Amino acid sequence: MGDAQRLTTWIDWYRFARRALELDHAEASAYATARYVEEQNRETARKKEAA
């Protein structure tokens, strides 16, 4: 994973974590991680469909 991809990963995770805190989720980190994984799975599925 390159530096740009790593930065994007952290930015996306942080965005989900902030949203979780806004929604008063007690486990913001777990929520953010789950949302990030869901988004990555959707992206992978889109790439497979496009191929």
Backbone atoms as SQL, in Angstrom:
CREATE TABLE atoms (id INTEGER PRIMARY KEY, chain TEXT, resi INTEGER, resn TEXT, atom TEXT, x REAL, y REAL, z REAL);
INSERT INTO atoms VALUES
  (1, 'A', 1, 'MET', 'N', 0.858, -1.174, 0.000),
  (2, 'A', 1, 'MET', 'CA', 0.000, 0.000, 0.000),
  (3, 'A', 1, 'MET', 'C', 0.901, 1.233, 0.000),
  (4, 'A', 2, 'GLY', 'N', 0.668, 2.115, -0.947),
  (5, 'A', 2, 'GLY', 'CA', 1.465, 3.322, -1.041),
  (6, 'A', 2, 'GLY', 'C', 1.039, 4.365, -0.030),
  (7, 'A', 3, 'ASP', 'N', 1.851, 5.398, 0.091),
  (8, 'A', 3, 'ASP', 'CA', 1.555, 6.456, 1.060),
  (9, 'A', 3, 'ASP', 'C', 0.237, 7.153, 0.752),
  (10, 'A', 4, 'ALA', 'N', -0.038, 7.392, -0.525),
  (11, 'A', 4, 'ALA', 'CA', -1.296, 8.067, -0.892),
  (12, 'A', 4, 'ALA', 'C', -2.497, 7.207, -0.519),
  (13, 'A', 5, 'GLN', 'N', -2.410, 5.908, -0.791),
  (14, 'A', 5, 'GLN', 'CA', -3.521, 5.008, -0.448),
  (15, 'A', 5, 'GLN', 'C', -3.694, 4.922, 1.059),
  (16, 'A', 6, 'ARG', 'N', -2.593, 4.878, 1.790),
  (17, 'A', 6, 'ARG', 'CA', -2.658, 4.817, 3.260),
  (18, 'A', 6, 'ARG', 'C', -3.316, 6.076, 3.805),
  (19, 'A', 7, 'LEU', 'N', -2.963, 7.235, 3.249),
  (20, 'A', 7, 'LEU', 'CA', -3.558, 8.504, 3.686),
  (21, 'A', 7, 'LEU', 'C', -5.051, 8.513, 3.398),
  (22, 'A', 8, 'THR', 'N', -5.439, 8.061, 2.208),
  (23, 'A', 8, 'THR', 'CA', -6.860, 7.997, 1.860),
  (24, 'A', 8, 'THR', 'C', -7.608, 7.094, 2.822),
  (25, 'A', 9, 'THR', 'N', -6.994, 5.970, 3.161),
  (26, 'A', 9, 'THR', 'CA', -7.613, 5.036, 4.106),
  (27, 'A', 9, 'THR', 'C', -7.875, 5.719, 5.438),
  (28, 'A', 10, 'TRP', 'N', -6.895, 6.423, 5.957),
  (29, 'A', 10, 'TRP', 'CA', -7.065, 7.103, 7.245),
  (30, 'A', 10, 'TRP', 'C', -8.066, 8.243, 7.166),
  (31, 'A', 11, 'ILE', 'N', -8.078, 8.966, 6.064),
  (32, 'A', 11, 'ILE', 'CA', -9.050, 10.057, 5.903),
  (33, 'A', 11, 'ILE', 'C', -10.462, 9.495, 5.894),
  (34, 'A', 12, 'ASP', 'N', -10.669, 8.405, 5.147),
  (35, 'A', 12, 'ASP', 'CA', -11.999, 7.780, 5.108),
  (36, 'A', 12, 'ASP', 'C', -12.406, 7.281, 6.488),
  (37, 'A', 13, 'TRP', 'N', -11.485, 6.612, 7.173),
  (38, 'A', 13, 'TRP', 'CA', -11.796, 6.093, 8.505),
  (39, 'A', 13, 'TRP', 'C', -12.137, 7.240, 9.453),
  (40, 'A', 14, 'TYR', 'N', -11.361, 8.315, 9.393),
  (41, 'A', 14, 'TYR', 'CA', -11.590, 9.463, 10.260),
  (42, 'A', 14, 'TYR', 'C', -12.963, 10.079, 9.987),
  (43, 'A', 15, 'ARG', 'N', -13.330, 10.150, 8.704),
  (44, 'A', 15, 'ARG', 'CA', -14.638, 10.703, 8.339),
  (45, 'A', 15, 'ARG', 'C', -15.751, 9.884, 8.974),
  (46, 'A', 16, 'PHE', 'N', -15.653, 8.558, 8.908),
  (47, 'A', 16, 'PHE', 'CA', -16.660, 7.703, 9.532),
  (48, 'A', 16, 'PHE', 'C', -16.638, 7.858, 11.051),
  (49, 'A', 17, 'ALA', 'N', -15.453, 7.991, 11.647),
  (50, 'A', 17, 'ALA', 'CA', -15.349, 8.138, 13.099),
  (51, 'A', 17, 'ALA', 'C', -16.006, 9.435, 13.559),
  (52, 'A', 18, 'ARG', 'N', -15.781, 10.512, 12.826),
  (53, 'A', 18, 'ARG', 'CA', -16.415, 11.789, 13.186),
  (54, 'A', 18, 'ARG', 'C', -17.927, 11.677, 13.107),
  (55, 'A', 19, 'ARG', 'N', -18.421, 11.037, 12.067),
  (56, 'A', 19, 'ARG', 'CA', -19.870, 10.869, 11.915),
  (57, 'A', 19, 'ARG', 'C', -20.427, 10.043, 13.064),
  (58, 'A', 20, 'ALA', 'N', -19.694, 9.018, 13.461),
  (59, 'A', 20, 'ALA', 'CA', -20.139, 8.180, 14.575),
  (60, 'A', 20, 'ALA', 'C', -20.251, 9.010, 15.848),
  (61, 'A', 21, 'LEU', 'N', -19.279, 9.868, 16.087),
  (62, 'A', 21, 'LEU', 'CA', -19.328, 10.710, 17.285),
  (63, 'A', 21, 'LEU', 'C', -20.501, 11.682, 17.220),
  (64, 'A', 22, 'GLU', 'N', -20.760, 12.224, 16.041),
  (65, 'A', 22, 'GLU', 'CA', -21.905, 13.123, 15.875),
  (66, 'A', 22, 'GLU', 'C', -23.211, 12.398, 16.182),
  (67, 'A', 23, 'LEU', 'N', -23.250, 11.114, 15.876),
  (68, 'A', 23, 'LEU', 'CA', -24.459, 10.326, 16.115),
  (69, 'A', 23, 'LEU', 'C', -24.502, 9.740, 17.521),
  (70, 'A', 24, 'ASP', 'N', -23.498, 10.080, 18.339),
  (71, 'A', 24, 'ASP', 'CA', -23.400, 9.616, 19.724),
  (72, 'A', 24, 'ASP', 'C', -23.264, 8.097, 19.837),
  (73, 'A', 25, 'HIS', 'N', -22.556, 7.498, 18.906),
  (74, 'A', 25, 'HIS', 'CA', -22.281, 6.063, 19.015),
  (75, 'A', 25, 'HIS', 'C', -21.217, 5.866, 20.087),
  (76, 'A', 26, 'ALA', 'N', -21.487, 4.991, 21.021),
  (77, 'A', 26, 'ALA', 'CA', -20.549, 4.754, 22.115),
  (78, 'A', 26, 'ALA', 'C', -19.240, 4.172, 21.590),
  (79, 'A', 27, 'GLU', 'N', -19.340, 3.293, 20.618),
  (80, 'A', 27, 'GLU', 'CA', -18.153, 2.650, 20.064),
  (81, 'A', 27, 'GLU', 'C', -17.835, 3.275, 18.701),
  (82, 'A', 28, 'ALA', 'N', -17.414, 4.518, 18.722),
  (83, 'A', 28, 'ALA', 'CA', -17.177, 5.241, 17.471),
  (84, 'A', 28, 'ALA', 'C', -16.115, 4.567, 16.617),
  (85, 'A', 29, 'SER', 'N', -15.067, 4.066, 17.233),
  (86, 'A', 29, 'SER', 'CA', -13.999, 3.423, 16.476),
  (87, 'A', 29, 'SER', 'C', -14.505, 2.166, 15.778),
  (88, 'A', 30, 'ALA', 'N', -15.251, 1.337, 16.489),
  (89, 'A', 30, 'ALA', 'CA', -15.791, 0.118, 15.892),
  (90, 'A', 30, 'ALA', 'C', -16.774, 0.464, 14.783),
  (91, 'A', 31, 'TYR', 'N', -17.601, 1.463, 15.012),
  (92, 'A', 31, 'TYR', 'CA', -18.564, 1.900, 14.003),
  (93, 'A', 31, 'TYR', 'C', -17.829, 2.379, 12.758),
  (94, 'A', 32, 'ALA', 'N', -16.807, 3.199, 12.962),
  (95, 'A', 32, 'ALA', 'CA', -16.052, 3.743, 11.831),
  (96, 'A', 32, 'ALA', 'C', -15.379, 2.624, 11.053),
  (97, 'A', 33, 'THR', 'N', -14.820, 1.677, 11.753),
  (98, 'A', 33, 'THR', 'CA', -14.141, 0.570, 11.096),
  (99, 'A', 33, 'THR', 'C', -15.134, -0.250, 10.281),
  (100, 'A', 34, 'ALA', 'N', -16.287, -0.536, 10.856),
  (101, 'A', 34, 'ALA', 'CA', -17.306, -1.307, 10.146),
  (102, 'A', 34, 'ALA', 'C', -17.783, -0.564, 8.904),
  (103, 'A', 35, 'ARG', 'N', -18.030, 0.717, 9.026),
  (104, 'A', 35, 'ARG', 'CA', -18.471, 1.512, 7.873),
  (105, 'A', 35, 'ARG', 'C', -17.402, 1.566, 6.802),
  (106, 'A', 36, 'TYR', 'N', -16.137, 1.705, 7.210),
  (107, 'A', 36, 'TYR', 'CA', -15.044, 1.753, 6.259),
  (108, 'A', 36, 'TYR', 'C', -14.945, 0.431, 5.495),
  (109, 'A', 37, 'VAL', 'N', -15.049, -0.685, 6.213),
  (110, 'A', 37, 'VAL', 'CA', -14.977, -1.996, 5.569),
  (111, 'A', 37, 'VAL', 'C', -16.137, -2.168, 4.593),
  (112, 'A', 38, 'GLU', 'N', -17.332, -1.744, 4.970),
  (113, 'A', 38, 'GLU', 'CA', -18.483, -1.820, 4.073),
  (114, 'A', 38, 'GLU', 'C', -18.213, -1.043, 2.793),
  (115, 'A', 39, 'GLU', 'N', -17.676, 0.160, 2.937),
  (116, 'A', 39, 'GLU', 'CA', -17.391, 0.999, 1.776),
  (117, 'A', 39, 'GLU', 'C', -16.335, 0.351, 0.886),
  (118, 'A', 40, 'GLN', 'N', -15.308, -0.223, 1.485),
  (119, 'A', 40, 'GLN', 'CA', -14.275, -0.897, 0.699),
  (120, 'A', 40, 'GLN', 'C', -14.848, -2.103, -0.039),
  (121, 'A', 41, 'ASN', 'N', -15.742, -2.838, 0.614),
  (122, 'A', 41, 'ASN', 'CA', -16.382, -3.980, -0.040),
  (123, 'A', 41, 'ASN', 'C', -17.219, -3.534, -1.226),
  (124, 'A', 42, 'ARG', 'N', -17.932, -2.433, -1.090),
  (125, 'A', 42, 'ARG', 'CA', -18.718, -1.904, -2.211),
  (126, 'A', 42, 'ARG', 'C', -17.808, -1.506, -3.363),
  (127, 'A', 43, 'GLU', 'N', -16.695, -0.861, -3.044),
  (128, 'A', 43, 'GLU', 'CA', -15.739, -0.433, -4.071),
  (129, 'A', 43, 'GLU', 'C', -15.164, -1.637, -4.801),
  (130, 'A', 44, 'THR', 'N', -14.824, -2.681, -4.075),
  (131, 'A', 44, 'THR', 'CA', -14.300, -3.903, -4.685),
  (132, 'A', 44, 'THR', 'C', -15.341, -4.531, -5.598),
  (133, 'A', 45, 'ALA', 'N', -16.583, -4.560, -5.159),
  (134, 'A', 45, 'ALA', 'CA', -17.665, -5.121, -5.973),
  (135, 'A', 45, 'ALA', 'C', -17.849, -4.300, -7.251),
  (136, 'A', 46, 'ARG', 'N', -17.774, -2.973, -7.151),
  (137, 'A', 46, 'ARG', 'CA', -17.904, -2.113, -8.337),
  (138, 'A', 46, 'ARG', 'C', -16.781, -2.398, -9.330),
  (139, 'A', 47, 'LYS', 'N', -15.569, -2.568, -8.828),
  (140, 'A', 47, 'LYS', 'CA', -14.429, -2.834, -9.713),
  (141, 'A', 47, 'LYS', 'C', -14.587, -4.176, -10.413),
  (142, 'A', 48, 'LYS', 'N', -15.085, -5.194, -9.695),
  (143, 'A', 48, 'LYS', 'CA', -15.289, -6.520, -10.293),
  (144, 'A', 48, 'LYS', 'C', -16.369, -6.463, -11.371),
  (145, 'A', 49, 'GLU', 'N', -17.432, -5.699, -11.109),
  (146, 'A', 49, 'GLU', 'CA', -18.508, -5.582, -12.111),
  (147, 'A', 49, 'GLU', 'C', -18.028, -4.856, -13.356),
  (148, 'A', 50, 'ALA', 'N', -17.161, -3.877, -13.168),
  (149, 'A', 50, 'ALA', 'CA', -16.651, -3.096, -14.293),
  (150, 'A', 50, 'ALA', 'C', -15.668, -3.903, -15.145),
  (151, 'A', 51, 'ALA', 'N', -15.051, -4.896, -14.534),
  (152, 'A', 51, 'ALA', 'CA', -14.031, -5.686, -15.268),
  (153, 'A', 51, 'ALA', 'C', -14.641, -6.676, -16.229);
